[in-house]
Amino acid sequence: MRLSEQKVLVIGGSSGMGLAIASAAAQAGAQVSIASRSESKLMEAAVKIGSGVKWHVVDFTDETSVKRLFDFAGPLDHLVIPGSAVKTGALKDLPLSDARSSMDSKFFGPYLAVKEARVNPQGSIILFSGILSRRPDKGSPILAAINAAVETLGKALAVELAPVRVNVISPGMTRDTGAYLGMPDEARADMFSAVAQSLPVKRVGLPVDIASIAVELMSNNFITGAVIDVDGGGLLS
């Protein structure tokens, strides 16, 4: 199996992309651990994943909590950090405190996790950005900036942490994640339909689309410093 007996930690592994990645890694033979803020979601996810998955509650923005996580996890072969939901909005509408909390969550959270992790020299780290880094739209300048920062961080860490491989996945619009839960059901469905029609592949993404790429990046030892677009051609449309 592609990841047989390799130790994989997925932070944010209790739902959405993270859960799909943890499940795919387990199916590929990995020893999987998951972490997130919610104990109840972790317990539910562990049942879904099976395969002896371990779990640990962590506050991504708290340094002591992150240190405890890696004391629990021990040495790893692969660390995967799917992007967390952040507060966003137009420049004049988004309070500075919300912009800072978004940066703490999606940039400094992964930064701190990578700093504390003990990754096998032959292993890998996967960070997550998003399509807005290179195709920003109105109303999301802070998210576009954070995504771009994560992509640059990934490239810099690929140099600094070598031979550990560091890559970034940049997803396009993906359903069945927490990113759009605040929207009314009908509005969310209309948005997915409109975006799907604008894409060359005529559908939005699914968590399993992201998971298959994550497993490939964990198992392919000749990819590092890359930003992998999994967006259905979103950068082209």
PyMOL commands that set and color helices and strands:
alter all, ss='L'
color gray80, all
select helices_A, chain A and resi 16-27+39-49+63-73+96-116+131-133+141-160+178-180+185-198+207-219
alter helices_A, ss='H'
color red, helices_A
select strands_A, chain A and resi 7-11+31-36+54-57+76-80+119-128+165-171+227-230
alter strands_A, ss='S'
color yellow, strands_A
deselect
rebuild
show_as cartoon
